[in-house]
């Protein structure tokens, strides 16, 4: 069996992928892969996703340079979610210039921004 | 604005929820919430999900006793994913009796089970 046949792809042919930083264990992003993205991730050793907004294969860091080197790939009990551990190049995973995407926290019924912008996105995406 | 209006619910009215163990930073599960589940999570202080297989509200631990006490609730840059930190009662988050659900690792093109069963599911779901 091909390793991608193990995954239960959803109706759009995608699977949600949790990306966790290897060193800090911080959850950086939730993104999506299709079969081709998983295959390319395996082949290149760097995270490759399916961009739902742009509807195309997305080599993470292709514009920003902030690539994610793969340390492990795991699937869950239902085989409908993937967890990868990565080394985050440049220390910035989020397109807003923050370390990770989960920078809004629900505190007393209000969403509050709890993480600083480390680099101006205009500088990242020149 | 009600805090749930901040979330971009998908076409099924759901959002993917990453659940991370507060103490160990291990990713335990990927599950889903609808508005009601998020509201109940806020109100009860324990994780409440939407079960896609059973199509109903799922108070985590309602059968097993393995509840998840909420430590934080975060959303990502696109507001279409949630990350919660929890204290996992009983040390078992997975219905297979394992600590967490991501117990299969892709190694040399093969999915291998890397986590032990801590408790027989027959004992958990009596």
gemmi code that builds the backbone of each chain (N, CA, C; Angstrom):
import gemmi

chains = {
    "A": [
        ("UNK", (0.847, -1.199, 0.000), (0.000, 0.000, 0.000), (0.881, 1.247, 0.000)),
        ("UNK", (0.553, 2.182, -0.861), (1.282, 3.448, -0.879), (0.966, 4.212, 0.397)),
        ("UNK", (1.968, 4.907, 0.943), (1.745, 5.552, 2.239), (0.615, 6.576, 2.214)),
        ("UNK", (0.319, 7.141, 1.069), (-0.746, 8.150, 1.021), (-2.138, 7.501, 1.062)),
        ("UNK", (-2.218, 6.206, 0.764), (-3.506, 5.507, 0.816), (-3.959, 5.247, 2.256)),
        ("UNK", (-3.042, 5.429, 3.187), (-3.332, 5.282, 4.612), (-4.216, 6.437, 5.113)),
        ("UNK", (-4.134, 7.577, 4.439), (-4.826, 8.787, 4.879), (-6.261, 8.818, 4.344)),
        ("UNK", (-7.186, 9.220, 5.218), (-8.579, 9.431, 4.779), (-8.712, 10.872, 4.307)),
        ("UNK", (-8.565, 11.058, 3.022), (-8.680, 12.394, 2.438), (-10.137, 12.823, 2.474)),
        ("UNK", (-10.400, 14.103, 2.714), (-11.798, 14.555, 2.786), (-12.384, 14.709, 1.371)),
        ("UNK", (-13.603, 15.213, 1.297), (-14.290, 15.299, 0.004), (-13.569, 16.194, -0.995)),
        ("UNK", (-12.734, 17.109, -0.456), (-11.928, 17.962, -1.348), (-10.546, 17.357, -1.617)),
        ("UNK", (-10.328, 16.121, -1.128), (-9.021, 15.487, -1.335), (-7.944, 16.042, -0.429)),
        ("UNK", (-8.349, 16.623, 0.712), (-7.403, 17.273, 1.619), (-7.425, 16.632, 3.006)),
        ("UNK", (-6.366, 16.903, 3.747), (-6.297, 16.493, 5.153), (-5.725, 17.673, 5.950)),
        ("UNK", (-6.271, 17.943, 7.149), (-5.698, 19.016, 7.968), (-4.360, 18.594, 8.564)),
        ("UNK", (-3.422, 19.527, 8.570), (-2.062, 19.246, 9.036), (-1.683, 20.237, 10.145)),
        ("UNK", (-1.418, 19.693, 11.309), (-0.926, 20.495, 12.433), (0.592, 20.542, 12.328)),
        ("UNK", (1.142, 21.734, 12.379), (2.596, 21.876, 12.299), (3.121, 22.380, 13.639)),
        ("UNK", (3.981, 21.557, 14.235), (4.502, 21.843, 15.571), (6.008, 22.070, 15.473)),
        ("UNK", (6.477, 23.070, 16.181), (7.917, 23.352, 16.176), (8.638, 22.297, 17.001)),
        ("UNK", (9.658, 21.710, 16.400), (10.371, 20.586, 17.013), (11.016, 20.970, 18.341)),
        ("UNK", (11.652, 22.120, 18.368), (12.415, 22.497, 19.563), (11.533, 22.994, 20.705)),
        ("UNK", (10.580, 23.864, 20.371), (9.778, 24.505, 21.421), (8.473, 23.780, 21.698)),
        ("UNK", (8.068, 22.873, 20.771), (6.768, 22.192, 20.853), (5.591, 23.144, 20.649)),
        ("UNK", (5.852, 24.369, 20.246), (4.753, 25.287, 19.946), (4.034, 24.850, 18.677)),
        ("UNK", (2.705, 25.001, 18.685), (1.932, 24.755, 17.471), (2.022, 26.012, 16.611)),
        ("UNK", (2.559, 25.852, 15.417), (2.810, 27.002, 14.546), (1.608, 27.334, 13.680)),
        ("UNK", (1.064, 26.308, 13.009), (0.006, 26.539, 12.026), (-0.931, 25.336, 11.941)),
        ("UNK", (-2.117, 25.595, 11.421), (-2.944, 24.519, 10.881), (-3.078, 24.788, 9.387)),
        ("UNK", (-2.620, 23.842, 8.578), (-2.689, 23.996, 7.127), (-3.267, 22.703, 6.534)),
        ("UNK", (-3.220, 22.583, 5.222), (-3.848, 21.429, 4.559), (-2.902, 20.839, 3.539)),
        ("UNK", (-2.992, 19.551, 3.359), (-2.244, 18.869, 2.294), (-3.204, 18.067, 1.432)),
        ("UNK", (-2.849, 17.945, 0.147), (-3.449, 16.908, -0.694), (-2.374, 15.827, -0.907)),
        ("UNK", (-2.695, 14.834, -1.693), (-1.746, 13.720, -1.884), (-0.409, 14.192, -2.411)),
        ("UNK", (-0.480, 15.099, -3.397), (0.747, 15.597, -4.021), (1.603, 16.348, -2.996)),
        ("UNK", (0.955, 17.137, -2.142), (1.694, 17.902, -1.130), (2.388, 16.965, -0.149)),
        ("UNK", (1.691, 15.902, 0.253), (2.311, 14.938, 1.174), (3.500, 14.249, 0.504)),
        ("UNK", (3.313, 13.886, -0.751), (4.389, 13.251, -1.515), (5.601, 14.185, -1.621)),
        ("UNK", (5.340, 15.443, -1.938), (6.429, 16.418, -2.088), (7.108, 16.706, -0.747)),
        ("UNK", (6.318, 16.691, 0.317), (6.891, 16.873, 1.653), (7.873, 15.752, 1.956)),
        ("UNK", (7.471, 14.522, 1.622), (8.329, 13.353, 1.816), (9.604, 13.472, 0.978)),
        ("UNK", (9.427, 13.840, -0.274), (10.550, 13.851, -1.209), (11.563, 14.952, -0.905)),
        ("UNK", (11.044, 16.133, -0.524), (11.935, 17.282, -0.358), (12.457, 17.412, 1.068)),
        ("UNK", (11.744, 16.817, 2.036), (12.143, 16.989, 3.436), (11.747, 18.341, 4.007)),
        ("UNK", (10.932, 19.069, 3.250), (10.408, 20.354, 3.720), (8.888, 20.379, 3.533)),
        ("UNK", (8.197, 21.133, 4.402), (6.728, 21.142, 4.372), (6.203, 21.746, 3.076)),
        ("UNK", (5.312, 20.987, 2.442), (4.606, 21.444, 1.246), (3.115, 21.260, 1.528)),
        ("UNK", (2.354, 22.327, 1.359), (0.922, 22.289, 1.647), (0.120, 22.519, 0.371)),
        ("UNK", (-1.219, 22.386, 0.520), (-2.148, 22.825, -0.508), (-2.754, 24.135, -0.024)),
        ("UNK", (-2.574, 25.192, -0.785), (-3.169, 26.474, -0.426), (-4.622, 26.492, -0.873)),
        ("UNK", (-5.531, 26.542, 0.100), (-6.955, 26.566, -0.253), (-7.353, 27.918, -0.841)),
        ("UNK", (-6.699, 28.997, -0.395), (-7.058, 30.322, -0.926), (-6.564, 30.485, -2.367)),
        ("UNK", (-5.372, 29.961, -2.639), (-4.813, 30.125, -3.983), (-5.055, 28.899, -4.864)),
        ("UNK", (-5.591, 27.817, -4.233), (-5.893, 26.579, -4.960), (-4.690, 26.063, -5.739)),
        ("UNK", (-3.560, 25.991, -5.021), (-2.380, 25.411, -5.659), (-1.388, 24.908, -4.616)),
        ("UNK", (-0.464, 24.098, -5.089), (0.603, 23.579, -4.225), (1.419, 24.742, -3.692)),
        ("UNK", (1.748, 24.653, -2.416), (2.401, 25.765, -1.722), (3.629, 25.237, -0.987)),
        ("UNK", (4.791, 25.479, -1.574), (6.037, 25.146, -0.894), (6.254, 26.193, 0.194)),
        ("UNK", (5.995, 25.832, 1.428), (6.105, 26.783, 2.546), (7.473, 27.474, 2.511)),
        ("UNK", (7.444, 28.793, 2.515), (8.683, 29.564, 2.476), (9.126, 29.926, 1.072)),
        ("UNK", (8.328, 29.575, 0.063), (8.753, 29.832, -1.321), (8.931, 31.335, -1.576)),
        ("UNK", (8.122, 32.155, -0.887), (8.267, 33.611, -1.033), (9.092, 34.207, 0.103)),
        ("UNK", (8.762, 33.762, 1.324), (9.367, 34.367, 2.519), (10.756, 33.832, 2.826)),
        ("UNK", (11.064, 32.644, 2.301), (12.304, 31.972, 2.681), (12.186, 31.188, 3.973)),
        ("UNK", (11.048, 31.337, 4.667), (10.859, 30.674, 5.955), (10.386, 29.227, 5.784)),
        ("UNK", (11.281, 28.393, 5.305), (10.974, 26.979, 5.079), (10.834, 26.224, 6.395)),
        ("UNK", (10.206, 25.056, 6.303), (10.040, 24.193, 7.471), (10.657, 22.829, 7.185)),
        ("UNK", (11.749, 22.550, 7.874), (12.428, 21.260, 7.701), (11.705, 20.188, 8.509)),
        ("UNK", (11.387, 19.098, 7.857), (10.579, 18.035, 8.484), (11.425, 17.194, 9.439)),
        ("UNK", (10.906, 17.012, 10.670), (11.534, 16.111, 11.633), (10.713, 14.833, 11.823)),
        ("UNK", (9.402, 14.937, 11.730), (8.558, 13.734, 11.819), (7.207, 14.012, 11.174)),
        ("UNK", (6.558, 12.916, 10.758), (5.204, 12.975, 10.186), (4.379, 11.908, 10.894)),
        ("UNK", (3.267, 12.322, 11.484), (2.406, 11.370, 12.198), (0.968, 11.486, 11.716)),
        ("UNK", (0.211, 10.406, 11.880), (-1.231, 10.482, 11.617), (-1.978, 10.036, 12.864)),
        ("UNK", (-3.248, 10.418, 12.919), (-4.026, 10.125, 14.130), (-4.800, 8.814, 13.987)),
        ("UNK", (-5.562, 8.488, 15.004), (-6.252, 7.194, 15.095), (-7.247, 6.988, 13.960)),
        ("UNK", (-7.837, 8.076, 13.474), (-8.803, 7.963, 12.376), (-8.153, 8.188, 11.017)),
        ("UNK", (-6.881, 8.466, 11.011), (-6.133, 8.736, 9.777), (-6.709, 9.903, 8.976)),
        ("UNK", (-7.377, 10.820, 9.696), (-7.912, 11.988, 8.998), (-7.311, 13.302, 9.511)),
        ("UNK", (-6.149, 13.188, 10.141), (-5.394, 14.376, 10.535), (-3.918, 13.991, 10.578)),
        ("UNK", (-3.063, 14.949, 10.239), (-1.614, 14.730, 10.237), (-0.974, 15.736, 11.190)),
        ("UNK", (0.063, 15.283, 11.874), (0.872, 16.148, 12.740), (2.309, 16.072, 12.251)),
        ("UNK", (2.895, 17.219, 11.913), (4.304, 17.211, 11.543), (5.092, 18.056, 12.543)),
        ("UNK", (6.320, 17.617, 12.799), (7.258, 18.407, 13.580), (8.283, 18.981, 12.616)),
        ("UNK", (8.591, 20.263, 12.819), (9.484, 20.945, 11.881), (10.483, 21.833, 12.618)),
        ("UNK", (11.551, 22.132, 11.902), (12.426, 23.226, 12.321), (12.071, 24.426, 11.450)),
        ("UNK", (11.632, 25.492, 12.110), (11.128, 26.668, 11.397), (12.273, 27.621, 11.081)),
        ("UNK", (12.620, 27.696, 9.807), (13.670, 28.619, 9.387), (13.204, 30.071, 9.588)),
        ("UNK", (14.081, 30.924, 10.075), (13.757, 32.338, 10.249), (12.907, 32.640, 11.474)),
        ("UNK", (12.399, 31.571, 12.120), (11.626, 31.769, 13.347), (10.254, 32.387, 13.139)),
        ("UNK", (9.814, 32.458, 11.887), (8.509, 33.074, 11.592), (7.688, 32.127, 10.723)),
        ("UNK", (6.563, 31.659, 11.279), (5.695, 30.751, 10.526), (4.483, 31.465, 9.950)),
        ("UNK", (4.116, 32.598, 10.530), (2.851, 33.257, 10.169), (3.081, 34.382, 9.168)),
        ("UNK", (2.136, 34.508, 8.230), (2.274, 35.546, 7.198), (2.124, 36.956, 7.779)),
        ("UNK", (1.681, 37.045, 9.043), (1.585, 38.356, 9.694), (2.928, 38.783, 10.283)),
        ("UNK", (3.949, 37.923, 10.156), (5.271, 38.242, 10.680), (5.460, 37.790, 12.121)),
        ("UNK", (4.519, 36.987, 12.613), (4.635, 36.463, 13.976), (5.251, 35.067, 13.956)),
        ("UNK", (5.738, 34.662, 15.124), (6.356, 33.340, 15.241), (5.393, 32.237, 14.815)),
        ("UNK", (4.151, 32.319, 15.261), (3.141, 31.308, 14.914), (1.808, 31.999, 14.675)),
        ("UNK", (0.850, 31.226, 14.181), (-0.427, 31.816, 13.754), (-1.438, 31.975, 14.894)),
        ("UNK", (-1.222, 31.276, 16.008), (-2.254, 31.272, 17.056), (-1.973, 32.388, 18.063)),
        ("UNK", (-2.047, 33.612, 17.589), (-1.647, 34.776, 18.396), (-2.841, 35.520, 18.991)),
        ("UNK", (-4.035, 34.985, 18.801), (-5.214, 35.605, 19.392), (-5.770, 34.681, 20.476)),
        ("UNK", (-5.945, 35.218, 21.665), (-6.408, 34.397, 22.782), (-7.738, 34.937, 23.303)),
        ("UNK", (-8.633, 34.016, 23.608), (-9.953, 34.370, 24.135), (-9.838, 34.533, 25.652)),
        ("UNK", (-9.922, 35.781, 26.094), (-9.756, 36.096, 27.513), (-10.973, 36.901, 27.958)),
        ("UNK", (-11.695, 36.386, 28.945), (-12.901, 37.064, 29.447), (-13.855, 37.425, 28.308)),
        ("UNK", (-14.018, 36.492, 27.373), (-14.994, 36.692, 26.297), (-14.527, 37.604, 25.178)),
        ("UNK", (-13.267, 38.044, 25.221), (-12.718, 38.925, 24.183), (-11.476, 38.287, 23.562)),
        ("UNK", (-11.339, 38.406, 22.235), (-10.140, 37.922, 21.560), (-9.057, 38.990, 21.667)),
        ("UNK", (-7.942, 38.639, 22.243), (-6.854, 39.591, 22.443), (-5.583, 39.091, 21.754)),
        ("UNK", (-4.867, 39.994, 21.131), (-3.612, 39.645, 20.466), (-2.518, 39.526, 21.517)),
        ("UNK", (-1.870, 38.358, 21.548), (-0.917, 38.087, 22.628), (0.516, 37.889, 22.135)),
        ("UNK", (0.716, 37.962, 20.808), (2.052, 37.716, 20.273), (2.514, 38.896, 19.439)),
        ("UNK", (3.770, 39.274, 19.546), (4.268, 40.428, 18.788), (4.586, 40.092, 17.332)),
        ("UNK", (4.504, 41.102, 16.480), (5.011, 40.994, 15.110), (6.534, 41.108, 15.175)),
        ("UNK", (7.206, 40.075, 14.653), (8.673, 40.044, 14.720), (9.303, 40.719, 13.507)),
        ("UNK", (8.558, 40.681, 12.397), (9.089, 41.281, 11.158), (7.908, 41.791, 10.338)),
        ("UNK", (8.042, 42.973, 9.809), (6.987, 43.570, 8.992), (6.741, 42.694, 7.759)),
        ("UNK", (5.491, 42.269, 7.533), (5.204, 41.447, 6.351), (5.699, 42.081, 5.046)),
        ("UNK", (5.728, 43.397, 4.982), (6.242, 44.067, 3.762), (7.709, 43.735, 3.524)),
        ("UNK", (8.401, 43.487, 4.622), (9.820, 43.095, 4.510), (9.955, 41.619, 4.147)),
        ("UNK", (8.960, 40.830, 4.592), (9.015, 39.379, 4.333), (8.668, 39.075, 2.880)),
        ("UNK", (7.604, 39.745, 2.383), (7.095, 39.445, 1.033), (7.408, 40.618, 0.101)),
        ("UNK", (8.662, 40.789, -0.226), (9.060, 41.915, -1.071), (8.792, 41.626, -2.532)),
    ],
    "B": [
        ("UNK", (-19.546, 42.460, 19.523), (-19.539, 41.211, 18.736), (-19.412, 40.014, 19.670)),
        ("UNK", (-20.234, 39.037, 19.464), (-20.137, 37.814, 20.255), (-18.838, 37.098, 19.883)),
        ("UNK", (-18.193, 36.479, 20.857), (-16.871, 35.899, 20.575), (-16.918, 34.827, 19.501)),
        ("UNK", (-18.063, 34.185, 19.325), (-18.112, 33.115, 18.318), (-18.212, 33.686, 16.896)),
        ("UNK", (-18.602, 34.958, 16.767), (-18.666, 35.588, 15.441), (-17.278, 35.883, 14.881)),
        ("UNK", (-16.280, 35.819, 15.734), (-14.884, 36.013, 15.337), (-14.383, 34.841, 14.491)),
        ("UNK", (-14.989, 33.677, 14.685), (-14.524, 32.445, 14.016), (-15.158, 32.313, 12.631)),
        ("UNK", (-14.330, 31.913, 11.659), (-14.860, 31.610, 10.318), (-15.268, 30.143, 10.293)),
        ("UNK", (-16.528, 29.881, 10.538), (-17.035, 28.507, 10.525), (-17.082, 28.005, 9.089)),
        ("UNK", (-16.785, 26.742, 8.890), (-16.795, 26.211, 7.516), (-18.232, 25.950, 7.040)),
        ("UNK", (-18.365, 25.383, 5.867), (-19.699, 25.195, 5.287), (-20.591, 24.277, 6.116)),
        ("UNK", (-19.961, 23.456, 6.957), (-20.730, 22.598, 7.864), (-20.936, 23.258, 9.232)),
        ("UNK", (-20.502, 24.518, 9.346), (-20.643, 25.218, 10.626), (-19.632, 24.769, 11.665)),
        ("UNK", (-18.503, 24.236, 11.203), (-17.495, 23.683, 12.114), (-16.151, 24.392, 11.966)),
        ("UNK", (-15.318, 24.206, 12.976), (-13.940, 24.694, 12.919), (-13.035, 23.589, 13.487)),
        ("UNK", (-11.868, 23.353, 12.872), (-10.954, 22.347, 13.434), (-10.294, 22.879, 14.707)),
        ("UNK", (-10.168, 21.991, 15.687), (-9.628, 22.367, 16.993), (-8.442, 21.466, 17.340)),
        ("UNK", (-7.286, 22.072, 17.486), (-6.093, 21.356, 17.935), (-6.086, 21.390, 19.458)),
        ("UNK", (-5.930, 20.232, 20.062), (-5.895, 20.176, 21.520), (-4.506, 19.764, 21.974)),
        ("UNK", (-3.900, 20.656, 22.750), (-2.511, 20.471, 23.180), (-2.489, 20.331, 24.699)),
        ("UNK", (-1.689, 19.399, 25.164), (-1.583, 19.196, 26.610), (-0.775, 20.343, 27.213)),
        ("UNK", (-1.342, 20.939, 28.240), (-0.743, 22.139, 28.852), (0.651, 21.849, 29.411)),
        ("UNK", (0.801, 20.750, 30.095), (2.058, 20.480, 30.788), (3.159, 19.987, 29.850)),
        ("UNK", (2.820, 19.049, 28.987), (3.836, 18.416, 28.140), (3.980, 19.082, 26.776)),
        ("UNK", (2.985, 19.901, 26.404), (2.920, 20.530, 25.062), (2.697, 19.502, 23.950)),
        ("UNK", (2.385, 18.265, 24.317), (2.054, 17.278, 23.286), (0.711, 17.605, 22.642)),
        ("UNK", (0.642, 17.392, 21.323), (-0.629, 17.530, 20.632), (-1.413, 16.238, 20.852)),
        ("UNK", (-2.580, 16.363, 21.461), (-3.358, 15.177, 21.830), (-4.291, 14.747, 20.708)),
        ("UNK", (-5.060, 15.702, 20.162), (-6.106, 15.368, 19.199), (-6.312, 16.511, 18.211)),
        ("UNK", (-6.914, 16.167, 17.077), (-7.567, 17.169, 16.236), (-9.048, 16.813, 16.226)),
        ("UNK", (-9.867, 17.744, 16.699), (-11.313, 17.508, 16.733), (-12.015, 18.737, 16.149)),
        ("UNK", (-13.317, 18.783, 16.269), (-14.089, 19.863, 15.639), (-15.074, 20.451, 16.631)),
        ("UNK", (-15.332, 21.740, 16.506), (-16.374, 22.403, 17.289), (-17.341, 23.113, 16.355)),
        ("UNK", (-18.612, 23.176, 16.798), (-19.539, 24.141, 16.206), (-19.733, 25.265, 17.233)),
        ("UNK", (-20.595, 26.209, 16.923), (-20.774, 27.354, 17.820), (-21.186, 26.912, 19.217)),
        ("UNK", (-22.108, 25.966, 19.253), (-22.617, 25.516, 20.546), (-21.502, 24.865, 21.369)),
        ("UNK", (-20.664, 24.083, 20.701), (-19.565, 23.413, 21.404), (-18.586, 24.433, 21.977)),
        ("UNK", (-18.285, 25.478, 21.198), (-17.378, 26.516, 21.700), (-17.995, 27.230, 22.900)),
        ("UNK", (-19.278, 27.525, 22.774), (-19.996, 28.185, 23.872), (-19.962, 27.306, 25.131)),
        ("UNK", (-20.233, 26.025, 24.967), (-20.252, 25.100, 26.112), (-18.852, 24.923, 26.704)),
        ("UNK", (-17.852, 24.937, 25.829), (-16.469, 24.860, 26.314), (-16.160, 26.055, 27.218)),
        ("UNK", (-16.573, 27.234, 26.771), (-16.386, 28.456, 27.562), (-17.129, 28.372, 28.896)),
        ("UNK", (-18.365, 27.916, 28.821), (-19.219, 27.926, 30.009), (-18.789, 26.903, 31.056)),
        ("UNK", (-18.385, 25.714, 30.571), (-18.095, 24.616, 31.506), (-16.632, 24.581, 31.930)),
        ("UNK", (-15.751, 25.202, 31.111), (-14.319, 25.118, 31.413), (-13.716, 23.779, 31.045)),
        ("UNK", (-14.469, 22.975, 30.319), (-13.976, 21.683, 29.835), (-14.268, 21.574, 28.335)),
        ("UNK", (-13.417, 20.822, 27.633), (-13.544, 20.730, 26.177), (-14.841, 20.039, 25.780)),
        ("UNK", (-15.572, 20.714, 24.907), (-16.790, 20.157, 24.307), (-16.628, 20.272, 22.797)),
        ("UNK", (-16.792, 19.146, 22.106), (-16.606, 19.127, 20.654), (-17.917, 18.787, 19.956)),
        ("UNK", (-17.866, 18.851, 18.624), (-18.935, 18.325, 17.785), (-18.429, 17.010, 17.204)),
        ("UNK", (-19.122, 15.931, 17.501), (-18.737, 14.635, 16.941), (-19.290, 14.521, 15.527)),
        ("UNK", (-18.372, 14.462, 14.552), (-18.824, 14.347, 13.163), (-19.371, 12.952, 12.877)),
        ("UNK", (-18.821, 11.937, 13.542), (-19.304, 10.567, 13.297), (-20.694, 10.352, 13.908)),
        ("UNK", (-20.911, 10.939, 15.090), (-22.203, 10.753, 15.758), (-23.165, 11.912, 15.511)),
        ("UNK", (-22.637, 12.988, 14.870), (-23.441, 14.168, 14.561), (-24.159, 14.715, 15.791)),
        ("UNK", (-23.368, 14.868, 16.870), (-23.952, 15.495, 18.059), (-22.862, 16.097, 18.940)),
        ("UNK", (-23.316, 16.929, 19.863), (-22.415, 17.547, 20.841), (-21.766, 16.453, 21.671)),
        ("UNK", (-20.461, 16.628, 21.894), (-19.669, 15.592, 22.550), (-18.878, 16.228, 23.693)),
        ("UNK", (-19.369, 15.998, 24.899), (-18.623, 16.438, 26.079), (-17.479, 15.446, 26.266)),
        ("UNK", (-16.278, 15.865, 25.904), (-15.107, 14.976, 25.980), (-15.016, 14.357, 27.372)),
        ("UNK", (-14.937, 13.044, 27.404), (-14.834, 12.345, 28.683), (-16.184, 11.932, 29.259)),
        ("UNK", (-17.257, 12.190, 28.507), (-18.594, 11.881, 29.051), (-18.763, 10.382, 29.307)),
        ("UNK", (-18.095, 9.565, 28.499), (-18.150, 8.113, 28.724), (-16.923, 7.618, 29.492)),
        ("UNK", (-15.752, 8.116, 29.067), (-14.492, 7.595, 29.621), (-14.114, 8.231, 30.956)),
        ("UNK", (-14.691, 9.400, 31.228), (-14.254, 10.157, 32.408), (-13.007, 10.998, 32.153)),
        ("UNK", (-12.400, 10.823, 30.979), (-11.162, 11.540, 30.661), (-11.451, 12.944, 30.129)),
        ("UNK", (-11.906, 13.798, 31.020), (-12.230, 15.176, 30.644), (-10.967, 15.994, 30.376)),
        ("UNK", (-11.168, 17.112, 29.692), (-10.061, 18.022, 29.396), (-10.374, 19.398, 29.969)),
        ("UNK", (-9.636, 19.773, 30.978), (-9.824, 21.083, 31.614), (-9.132, 22.165, 30.786)),
        ("UNK", (-9.858, 23.197, 30.446), (-9.350, 24.241, 29.553), (-8.381, 25.178, 30.277)),
        ("UNK", (-7.212, 25.393, 29.661), (-6.251, 26.368, 30.179), (-6.198, 27.618, 29.286)),
        ("UNK", (-6.375, 27.439, 27.983), (-6.408, 28.607, 27.086), (-7.123, 28.223, 25.799)),
        ("UNK", (-7.647, 29.242, 25.125), (-8.310, 29.085, 23.821), (-7.727, 30.146, 22.894)),
        ("UNK", (-7.204, 29.693, 21.754), (-6.596, 30.636, 20.807), (-7.178, 30.424, 19.404)),
        ("UNK", (-7.112, 31.449, 18.589), (-7.470, 31.289, 17.172), (-6.310, 31.767, 16.320)),
        ("UNK", (-6.318, 31.327, 15.078), (-5.184, 31.638, 14.206), (-5.447, 32.897, 13.376)),
        ("UNK", (-4.498, 33.215, 12.537), (-4.530, 34.466, 11.777), (-5.742, 34.566, 10.853)),
        ("UNK", (-6.219, 33.432, 10.354), (-7.380, 33.438, 9.462), (-8.676, 33.177, 10.220)),
        ("UNK", (-8.581, 32.970, 11.519), (-9.751, 32.671, 12.360), (-10.520, 31.432, 11.897)),
        ("UNK", (-9.810, 30.526, 11.237), (-10.470, 29.300, 10.801), (-9.839, 28.053, 11.425)),
        ("UNK", (-9.139, 28.250, 12.532), (-8.636, 27.123, 13.320), (-8.508, 27.590, 14.769)),
        ("UNK", (-8.725, 26.662, 15.689), (-8.639, 26.954, 17.121), (-7.590, 26.037, 17.738)),
        ("UNK", (-6.860, 26.585, 18.698), (-5.892, 25.809, 19.481), (-6.285, 25.944, 20.945)),
        ("UNK", (-6.513, 24.806, 21.607), (-6.781, 24.872, 23.044), (-5.691, 24.127, 23.798)),
        ("UNK", (-5.383, 24.646, 24.978), (-4.483, 23.945, 25.894), (-5.334, 23.376, 27.018)),
        ("UNK", (-5.046, 22.137, 27.367), (-5.884, 21.453, 28.362), (-5.037, 20.652, 29.345)),
        ("UNK", (-5.648, 20.383, 30.479), (-5.108, 19.365, 31.381), (-5.936, 18.108, 31.150)),
        ("UNK", (-5.264, 17.048, 30.725), (-5.935, 15.808, 30.328), (-6.121, 14.892, 31.538)),
        ("UNK", (-7.361, 14.782, 31.971), (-7.664, 13.896, 33.097), (-7.412, 12.438, 32.688)),
        ("UNK", (-6.816, 11.672, 33.564), (-6.590, 10.253, 33.296), (-5.419, 9.968, 32.377)),
        ("UNK", (-4.865, 11.026, 31.783), (-3.693, 10.857, 30.922), (-3.967, 10.152, 29.607)),
        ("UNK", (-5.228, 9.994, 29.256), (-5.590, 9.288, 28.018), (-6.559, 10.153, 27.219)),
        ("UNK", (-6.115, 10.593, 26.044), (-6.970, 11.420, 25.186), (-7.587, 10.607, 24.052)),
        ("UNK", (-6.970, 9.480, 23.701), (-7.381, 8.733, 22.499), (-8.304, 7.577, 22.863)),
        ("UNK", (-9.291, 7.354, 21.997), (-10.254, 6.280, 22.255), (-9.615, 4.883, 22.136)),
        ("UNK", (-8.377, 4.837, 21.614), (-7.671, 3.554, 21.541), (-6.965, 3.228, 22.860)),
        ("UNK", (-7.065, 4.141, 23.823), (-6.431, 3.924, 25.121), (-5.010, 4.446, 25.196)),
        ("UNK", (-4.631, 5.224, 24.176), (-3.298, 5.837, 24.167), (-3.353, 7.265, 24.707)),
        ("UNK", (-2.178, 7.756, 25.079), (-2.085, 9.110, 25.629), (-2.641, 10.146, 24.653)),
        ("UNK", (-2.264, 10.004, 23.387), (-2.732, 10.933, 22.359), (-3.030, 10.161, 21.083)),
        ("UNK", (-3.628, 10.860, 20.122), (-4.120, 10.182, 18.908), (-3.055, 10.029, 17.817)),
        ("UNK", (-1.974, 10.798, 17.910), (-0.989, 10.797, 16.813), (0.089, 9.750, 17.073)),
        ("UNK", (-0.313, 8.509, 17.085), (0.576, 7.424, 17.499), (1.120, 6.632, 16.315)),
        ("UNK", (0.830, 7.099, 15.101), (1.370, 6.431, 13.918), (2.359, 7.367, 13.234)),
        ("UNK", (3.563, 6.865, 13.012), (4.601, 7.721, 12.426), (5.051, 7.144, 11.096)),
        ("UNK", (5.236, 8.044, 10.132), (5.689, 7.645, 8.801), (7.212, 7.565, 8.808)),
        ("UNK", (7.719, 6.330, 8.764), (9.161, 6.098, 8.839), (9.567, 5.245, 7.638)),
        ("UNK", (10.463, 5.770, 6.825), (10.917, 5.063, 5.624), (9.739, 4.586, 4.754)),
        ("UNK", (8.742, 5.469, 4.620), (7.616, 5.159, 3.748), (6.580, 4.222, 4.324)),
        ("UNK", (6.747, 3.848, 5.606), (5.792, 2.947, 6.276), (5.220, 3.620, 7.521)),
        ("UNK", (3.922, 3.434, 7.760), (3.299, 3.937, 8.980), (3.542, 2.934, 10.101)),
        ("UNK", (4.192, 3.399, 11.153), (4.513, 2.511, 12.271), (3.886, 3.046, 13.557)),
        ("UNK", (3.372, 2.144, 14.371), (2.783, 2.530, 15.651), (3.893, 2.759, 16.656)),
        ("UNK", (3.897, 3.981, 17.242), (5.022, 4.356, 18.097), (4.618, 4.619, 19.556)),
        ("UNK", (3.323, 4.484, 19.841), (2.869, 4.782, 21.204), (2.123, 3.579, 21.773)),
        ("UNK", (2.343, 3.281, 23.042), (1.689, 2.121, 23.647), (0.242, 2.397, 24.061)),
        ("UNK", (-0.540, 1.341, 24.088), (-1.879, 1.408, 24.685), (-1.709, 1.384, 26.200)),
        ("UNK", (-2.237, 2.419, 26.868), (-2.070, 2.535, 28.320), (-3.201, 1.829, 29.070)),
        ("UNK", (-4.347, 1.766, 28.390), (-5.514, 1.142, 29.042), (-6.387, 0.524, 27.961)),
        ("UNK", (-6.843, -0.681, 28.202), (-7.701, -1.383, 27.248), (-8.994, -0.587, 27.045)),
        ("UNK", (-9.330, -0.249, 25.784), (-10.577, 0.493, 25.540), (-11.805, -0.171, 26.154)),
        ("UNK", (-11.784, -1.499, 26.273), (-12.926, -2.195, 26.910), (-13.072, -1.785, 28.372)),
        ("UNK", (-11.935, -1.439, 28.971), (-11.969, -0.973, 30.362), (-12.413, 0.495, 30.455)),
        ("UNK", (-12.097, 1.238, 29.373), (-12.435, 2.672, 29.372), (-13.921, 2.887, 29.119)),
        ("UNK", (-14.440, 2.119, 28.138), (-15.842, 2.315, 27.720), (-16.690, 1.129, 28.140)),
        ("UNK", (-16.892, 1.015, 29.418), (-17.646, -0.129, 29.941), (-19.144, 0.060, 29.741)),
    ],
}
model = gemmi.Model(1)
for chain_id, residues in chains.items():
    chain = gemmi.Chain(chain_id)
    for i, (resn, *xyz) in enumerate(residues, 1):
        res = gemmi.Residue()
        res.name, res.seqid = resn, gemmi.SeqId(i, " ")
        for name, pos in zip(("N", "CA", "C"), xyz):
            atom = gemmi.Atom()
            atom.name, atom.element = name, gemmi.Element(name[0])
            atom.pos, atom.b_iso = gemmi.Position(*pos), 0.0
            res.add_atom(atom)
        chain.add_residue(res)
    model.add_chain(chain)
structure = gemmi.Structure()
structure.add_model(model)
structure.setup_entities()
